[in-house]
Amino acid sequence: MRTLWQEMSAEIEKQKKLTDSLIIKMTQSDHRKKLDAILIPEIAGSLVCLASALYILINLQKLNTWYLLVCGIACLLVLFLLPALSIKAVYKMRSVNISANNYKQSLQQYSKGRMQFVFAQKLSFYLGAILLVAVLPVMSMLIGSKDPFMTNRLWMCYVIMFPFFYLFSRWVFKKYIKTIRDAENILKELEG
Amino acid sequence: MHNKQEFTRIIQENEGLIYKVAKVYTDNREDEQDLYQDIVYQLWKSFDSFRNDSKISTWMYRIALNTSITHLNKEKRKGGHIPIDETLLNRTDTSDTLKEEQAEILYAHVRQLNTVEKGIILLYLEGKTYDEIATITGFTATNVGTRLGRIRQKIITQIKK
């Protein structure tokens, strides 16, 4: 096995292909700084959350019953917490110290980062459920000036929405299970 | 402060190392290309912190393997890498077709190993001693020996299937 590999390596060594200009281009190609597929939606989502929170805050005095006020405050808390959790989780996941770590340390950091990321995503999901409950009556009051608890519509919305939300959450959590299992397997293998 | 000329020379002398790491840790051309470039970038980023207290290749393996970990389960990035001439990745691993096939089979078996095992076996196949593997990976030399025994057994079992 080693002999074959070394023969192969000797052959590869003969094939010098990198030019100076290509190497220089690669040193300038900064993938990390480029906002990638995870960070752009996270930042966009955060801006939407903050804009919504600001809107609710400015109009808080319009929530003229105790239950609407409770919903409003719940919305504010969730809308501030969600972006903070998400962005922190994304950065944590990418915080492997490539320069200083050895392989084992990197694997540990990476696996723990992924588990923390999944935990943050799950927590965000539950917070999202709270937001779903609280935001409907708040927006109904702020935009439509109607107390939706006085009508049947609100309850009908909840009855229709929640089964979909439940099914969606089961589908999402299935993906998280694989991520957690992979991370746990790496950590277990490191102990072995 | 290291300079780009020195860095370029080091990369050119060791481009085979980067190629092999990228090939072991990915299973398609696009990811291989992405990882290849990321490794070069991370080596450049870490170049100033290289203190000549280890061999250049030891440092390069450590950075390359660490970079490969961050590519695990990564969502494919669309664009964001510079197009590399296909010939850069289109190396023939040997000049003998039969040996070329055997090399591909060996790569395939190494790729099937888990992440921890991949790193260790790659370094072993590259001719690193147990002590050198221990330095790069952070395991003890004894642990490296034990793990290598298990990995060799695993590969033999895979080949027999």
Interface residues (C-beta under 8 A of the other chain):
Chain A: M1 R2 L4 W5 Q6 E7 M8 S9 E11 I12 E13 Q15 K16 K17 L18 D20 L22 I23 I24 K25 M26 T27 S29 D30 H31 K34 D36 A37 I38 R94 V96 I98 S99 A100 N101 N102 Y103 K104 Q105 S106 L107 Y110 R114 T179 D182 N185 I186 E189 L190 G192
Chain B: K4 F7 T8 I11 Q12 E15 G16 Y19 K20 D34 Q37 D38 V40 Y41 Q42 W44 K45 S46 S49 R62 I63 L65 N66 T67 I69 T70 L72 N73 E75 R77 K78 G80 H81 I82 I84 D85 T87 L88 R91 T92 D93 T94 S95 K99 Q102 A103 L106 N114 T115 V116 E117 G119 Y124 L125 E126 G127 T135 I136 T137 G138 F139 R147 R152 I155
